[in-house]
Amino acid sequence: MAKRISASDAKNNFGGLLEDVAALGRVDVIKHGRLVAVVLSPRVLTSIALADVTPEQGGSWGTKHMIPPESARSARMIGSPSDFDEE
């Protein structure tokens, strides 16, 4: 299970957040009771990317891109959702 911290704690103690990510591999950031971010170490990101994409599907995209190219178009946000909370 990942460590969970508040968004305020992540902002105020960014160095500690990075240390936790390096040690644990994953830290979930919670704001107003809901998950707003997941911070992953490069080791975990690479292992997830390699597990999700087989060589038959185009190789290990995780070492070059954040998301697979075929998903990039659908991932773009055209407009902000009405429940999008900005600070």
TIVO-2410 file (N, C-alpha, C; in nm, 3 decimals):
# residues 87
REC num residu      c1      c2      c3 atome chaine
REC   1      M   0.084  -0.119   0.000     N      A
REC   1      M   0.000   0.000   0.000    CA      A
REC   1      M   0.088   0.124   0.000     C      A
REC   2      A   0.048   0.224  -0.074     N      A
REC   2      A   0.123   0.348  -0.086    CA      A
REC   2      A   0.101   0.435   0.037     C      A
REC   3      K   0.198   0.519   0.063     N      A
REC   3      K   0.182   0.620   0.168    CA      A
REC   3      K   0.088   0.728   0.115     C      A
REC   4      R   0.004   0.781   0.205     N      A
REC   4      R  -0.089   0.887   0.167    CA      A
REC   4      R  -0.054   1.012   0.246     C      A
REC   5      I  -0.042   1.126   0.175     N      A
REC   5      I  -0.017   1.253   0.242    CA      A
REC   5      I  -0.111   1.358   0.186     C      A
REC   6      S  -0.132   1.464   0.263     N      A
REC   6      S  -0.219   1.572   0.216    CA      A
REC   6      S  -0.144   1.657   0.114     C      A
REC   7      A  -0.218   1.727   0.032     N      A
REC   7      A  -0.158   1.816  -0.067    CA      A
REC   7      A  -0.078   1.927   0.002     C      A
REC   8      S  -0.127   1.976   0.114     N      A
REC   8      S  -0.055   2.079   0.190    CA      A
REC   8      S   0.079   2.027   0.240     C      A
REC   9      D   0.080   1.904   0.294     N      A
REC   9      D   0.206   1.846   0.340    CA      A
REC   9      D   0.302   1.824   0.224     C      A
REC  10      A   0.250   1.783   0.109     N      A
REC  10      A   0.336   1.763  -0.009    CA      A
REC  10      A   0.400   1.895  -0.051     C      A
REC  11      K   0.322   2.001  -0.049     N      A
REC  11      K   0.373   2.133  -0.088    CA      A
REC  11      K   0.474   2.185   0.013     C      A
REC  12      N   0.441   2.175   0.140     N      A
REC  12      N   0.526   2.231   0.245    CA      A
REC  12      N   0.651   2.150   0.273     C      A
REC  13      N   0.649   2.022   0.238     N      A
REC  13      N   0.763   1.936   0.266    CA      A
REC  13      N   0.797   1.855   0.141     C      A
REC  14      F   0.826   1.927   0.032     N      A
REC  14      F   0.852   1.861  -0.097    CA      A
REC  14      F   0.974   1.770  -0.089     C      A
REC  15      G   1.078   1.813  -0.017     N      A
REC  15      G   1.197   1.729  -0.002    CA      A
REC  15      G   1.164   1.598   0.066     C      A
REC  16      G   1.080   1.603   0.168     N      A
REC  16      G   1.037   1.481   0.236    CA      A
REC  16      G   0.954   1.392   0.146     C      A
REC  17      L   0.871   1.454   0.061     N      A
REC  17      L   0.792   1.378  -0.035    CA      A
REC  17      L   0.884   1.301  -0.129     C      A
REC  18      L   0.988   1.368  -0.180     N      A
REC  18      L   1.082   1.301  -0.270    CA      A
REC  18      L   1.155   1.188  -0.201     C      A
REC  19      E   1.192   1.206  -0.074     N      A
REC  19      E   1.257   1.099   0.001    CA      A
REC  19      E   1.164   0.979   0.018     C      A
REC  20      D   1.037   1.006   0.049     N      A
REC  20      D   0.939   0.898   0.064    CA      A
REC  20      D   0.919   0.823  -0.067     C      A
REC  21      V   0.912   0.896  -0.178     N      A
REC  21      V   0.894   0.833  -0.309    CA      A
REC  21      V   1.015   0.746  -0.341     C      A
REC  22      A   1.135   0.797  -0.314     N      A
REC  22      A   1.255   0.719  -0.341    CA      A
REC  22      A   1.259   0.592  -0.257     C      A
REC  23      A   1.215   0.601  -0.133     N      A
REC  23      A   1.219   0.486  -0.043    CA      A
REC  23      A   1.104   0.388  -0.069     C      A
REC  24      L   0.985   0.441  -0.092     N      A
REC  24      L   0.866   0.356  -0.101    CA      A
REC  24      L   0.823   0.324  -0.244     C      A
REC  25      G   0.859   0.409  -0.339     N      A
REC  25      G   0.822   0.386  -0.477    CA      A
REC  25      G   0.696   0.458  -0.519     C      A
REC  26      R   0.606   0.487  -0.423     N      A
REC  26      R   0.478   0.552  -0.456    CA      A
REC  26      R   0.426   0.628  -0.336     C      A
REC  27      V   0.376   0.748  -0.361     N      A
REC  27      V   0.308   0.827  -0.258    CA      A
REC  27      V   0.182   0.885  -0.321     C      A
REC  28      D   0.068   0.867  -0.254     N      A
REC  28      D  -0.059   0.923  -0.299    CA      A
REC  28      D  -0.080   1.057  -0.231     C      A
REC  29      V  -0.122   1.158  -0.307     N      A
REC  29      V  -0.147   1.291  -0.254    CA      A
REC  29      V  -0.298   1.311  -0.248     C      A
REC  30      I  -0.348   1.347  -0.130     N      A
REC  30      I  -0.491   1.359  -0.103    CA      A
REC  30      I  -0.525   1.506  -0.080     C      A
REC  31      K  -0.633   1.553  -0.144     N      A
REC  31      K  -0.680   1.690  -0.123    CA      A
REC  31      K  -0.831   1.685  -0.104     C      A
REC  32      H  -0.877   1.743   0.004     N      A
REC  32      H  -1.020   1.744   0.037    CA      A
REC  32      H  -1.078   1.602   0.035     C      A
REC  33      G  -1.001   1.507   0.086     N      A
REC  33      G  -1.049   1.371   0.100    CA      A
REC  33      G  -1.046   1.285  -0.025     C      A
REC  34      R  -0.993   1.337  -0.135     N      A
REC  34      R  -0.989   1.255  -0.256    CA      A
REC  34      R  -0.848   1.255  -0.316     C      A
REC  35      L  -0.818   1.148  -0.386     N      A
REC  35      L  -0.688   1.131  -0.448    CA      A
REC  35      L  -0.674   1.229  -0.564     C      A
REC  36      V  -0.569   1.314  -0.560     N      A
REC  36      V  -0.549   1.412  -0.667    CA      A
REC  36      V  -0.419   1.388  -0.743     C      A
REC  37      A  -0.326   1.311  -0.686     N      A
REC  37      A  -0.200   1.286  -0.755    CA      A
REC  37      A  -0.136   1.159  -0.700     C      A
REC  38      V  -0.061   1.095  -0.786     N      A
REC  38      V   0.020   0.980  -0.747    CA      A
REC  38      V   0.162   1.011  -0.793     C      A
REC  39      V   0.257   1.009  -0.700     N      A
REC  39      V   0.396   1.036  -0.733    CA      A
REC  39      V   0.470   0.903  -0.731     C      A
REC  40      L   0.532   0.868  -0.845     N      A
REC  40      L   0.601   0.741  -0.860    CA      A
REC  40      L   0.750   0.762  -0.879     C      A
REC  41      S   0.828   0.666  -0.829     N      A
REC  41      S   0.971   0.668  -0.856    CA      A
REC  41      S   0.994   0.620  -0.999     C      A
REC  42      P   1.107   0.656  -1.060     N      A
REC  42      P   1.135   0.607  -1.195    CA      A
REC  42      P   1.135   0.455  -1.203     C      A
REC  43      R   1.181   0.390  -1.098     N      A
REC  43      R   1.185   0.243  -1.094    CA      A
REC  43      R   1.044   0.185  -1.106     C      A
REC  44      V   0.950   0.239  -1.031     N      A
REC  44      V   0.812   0.190  -1.035    CA      A
REC  44      V   0.747   0.224  -1.168     C      A
REC  45      L   0.769   0.346  -1.217     N      A
REC  45      L   0.711   0.387  -1.345    CA      A
REC  45      L   0.757   0.296  -1.457     C      A
REC  46      T   0.884   0.266  -1.460     N      A
REC  46      T   0.938   0.179  -1.564    CA      A
REC  46      T   0.879   0.039  -1.553     C      A
REC  47      S   0.867  -0.013  -1.431     N      A
REC  47      S   0.812  -0.148  -1.416    CA      A
REC  47      S   0.665  -0.153  -1.458     C      A
REC  48      I   0.590  -0.048  -1.429     N      A
REC  48      I   0.450  -0.043  -1.471    CA      A
REC  48      I   0.441  -0.034  -1.623     C      A
REC  49      A   0.522   0.053  -1.681     N      A
REC  49      A   0.519   0.071  -1.827    CA      A
REC  49      A   0.557  -0.057  -1.898     C      A
REC  50      L   0.657  -0.125  -1.848     N      A
REC  50      L   0.701  -0.249  -1.913    CA      A
REC  50      L   0.599  -0.360  -1.897     C      A
REC  51      A   0.526  -0.359  -1.786     N      A
REC  51      A   0.424  -0.462  -1.763    CA      A
REC  51      A   0.301  -0.437  -1.849     C      A
REC  52      D   0.270  -0.310  -1.878     N      A
REC  52      D   0.149  -0.276  -1.952    CA      A
REC  52      D   0.162  -0.288  -2.103     C      A
REC  53      V   0.283  -0.276  -2.155     N      A
REC  53      V   0.301  -0.276  -2.300    CA      A
REC  53      V   0.394  -0.391  -2.338     C      A
REC  54      T   0.343  -0.481  -2.417     N      A
REC  54      T   0.424  -0.593  -2.462    CA      A
REC  54      T   0.502  -0.553  -2.587     C      A
REC  55      P   0.609  -0.622  -2.619     N      A
REC  55      P   0.685  -0.590  -2.740    CA      A
REC  55      P   0.599  -0.596  -2.866     C      A
REC  56      E   0.498  -0.684  -2.867     N      A
REC  56      E   0.410  -0.694  -2.983    CA      A
REC  56      E   0.327  -0.567  -3.002     C      A
REC  57      Q   0.307  -0.491  -2.894     N      A
REC  57      Q   0.228  -0.368  -2.900    CA      A
REC  57      Q   0.313  -0.246  -2.930     C      A
REC  58      G   0.439  -0.264  -2.953     N      A
REC  58      G   0.521  -0.148  -2.987    CA      A
REC  58      G   0.638  -0.124  -2.895     C      A
REC  59      G   0.665  -0.217  -2.806     N      A
REC  59      G   0.783  -0.203  -2.722    CA      A
REC  59      G   0.757  -0.130  -2.593     C      A
REC  60      S   0.865  -0.092  -2.527     N      A
REC  60      S   0.854  -0.029  -2.396    CA      A
REC  60      S   0.849   0.122  -2.410     C      A
REC  61      W   0.730   0.176  -2.432     N      A
REC  61      W   0.712   0.318  -2.449    CA      A
REC  61      W   0.744   0.395  -2.322     C      A
REC  62      G   0.740   0.333  -2.205     N      A
REC  62      G   0.759   0.400  -2.077    CA      A
REC  62      G   0.895   0.465  -2.061     C      A
REC  63      T   0.995   0.421  -2.135     N      A
REC  63      T   1.126   0.481  -2.122    CA      A
REC  63      T   1.138   0.608  -2.205     C      A
REC  64      K   1.040   0.635  -2.292     N      A
REC  64      K   1.047   0.752  -2.378    CA      A
REC  64      K   0.930   0.848  -2.358     C      A
REC  65      H   0.813   0.797  -2.325     N      A
REC  65      H   0.693   0.880  -2.317    CA      A
REC  65      H   0.620   0.855  -2.186     C      A
REC  66      M   0.544   0.954  -2.144     N      A
REC  66      M   0.464   0.939  -2.022    CA      A
REC  66      M   0.342   0.851  -2.046     C      A
REC  67      I   0.278   0.864  -2.161     N      A
REC  67      I   0.163   0.781  -2.194    CA      A
REC  67      I   0.181   0.731  -2.337     C      A
REC  68      P   0.121   0.618  -2.370     N      A
REC  68      P   0.136   0.567  -2.506    CA      A
REC  68      P   0.080   0.666  -2.608     C      A
REC  69      P   0.144   0.678  -2.723     N      A
REC  69      P   0.099   0.775  -2.824    CA      A
REC  69      P  -0.047   0.757  -2.865     C      A
REC  70      E  -0.093   0.632  -2.873     N      A
REC  70      E  -0.232   0.610  -2.916    CA      A
REC  70      E  -0.332   0.661  -2.813     C      A
REC  71      S  -0.289   0.678  -2.688     N      A
REC  71      S  -0.378   0.730  -2.583    CA      A
REC  71      S  -0.364   0.881  -2.566     C      A
REC  72      A  -0.262   0.941  -2.624     N      A
REC  72      A  -0.234   1.082  -2.601    CA      A
REC  72      A  -0.348   1.171  -2.648     C      A
REC  73      R  -0.403   1.144  -2.765     N      A
REC  73      R  -0.512   1.228  -2.816    CA      A
REC  73      R  -0.632   1.224  -2.726     C      A
REC  74      S  -0.669   1.107  -2.679     N      A
REC  74      S  -0.788   1.096  -2.595    CA      A
REC  74      S  -0.762   1.152  -2.455     C      A
REC  75      A  -0.636   1.167  -2.416     N      A
REC  75      A  -0.604   1.216  -2.283    CA      A
REC  75      A  -0.606   1.368  -2.274     C      A
REC  76      R  -0.608   1.438  -2.386     N      A
REC  76      R  -0.608   1.584  -2.383    CA      A
REC  76      R  -0.740   1.636  -2.327     C      A
REC  77      M  -0.731   1.741  -2.246     N      A
REC  77      M  -0.850   1.801  -2.188    CA      A
REC  77      M  -0.894   1.917  -2.277     C      A
REC  78      I  -1.011   1.907  -2.336     N      A
REC  78      I  -1.064   2.012  -2.422    CA      A
REC  78      I  -1.107   2.131  -2.336     C      A
REC  79      G  -1.180   2.106  -2.231     N      A
REC  79      G  -1.225   2.210  -2.138    CA      A
REC  79      G  -1.221   2.156  -1.996     C      A
REC  80      S  -1.213   2.244  -1.899     N      A
REC  80      S  -1.211   2.200  -1.760    CA      A
REC  80      S  -1.348   2.149  -1.719     C      A
REC  81      P  -1.352   2.035  -1.650     N      A
REC  81      P  -1.481   1.987  -1.600    CA      A
REC  81      P  -1.536   2.084  -1.498     C      A
REC  82      S  -1.667   2.084  -1.479     N      A
REC  82      S  -1.730   2.178  -1.385    CA      A
REC  82      S  -1.686   2.155  -1.242     C      A
REC  83      D  -1.644   2.033  -1.206     N      A
REC  83      D  -1.601   2.007  -1.068    CA      A
REC  83      D  -1.450   2.016  -1.051     C      A
REC  84      F  -1.380   2.073  -1.148     N      A
REC  84      F  -1.235   2.089  -1.144    CA      A
REC  84      F  -1.201   2.197  -1.043     C      A
REC  85      D  -1.123   2.163  -0.940     N      A
REC  85      D  -1.092   2.261  -0.837    CA      A
REC  85      D  -0.954   2.320  -0.858     C      A
REC  86      E  -0.952   2.449  -0.880     N      A
REC  86      E  -0.828   2.523  -0.898    CA      A
REC  86      E  -0.799   2.600  -0.771     C      A
REC  87      E  -0.669   2.624  -0.748     N      A
REC  87      E  -0.632   2.705  -0.632    CA      A
REC  87      E  -0.603   2.846  -0.674     C      A
***
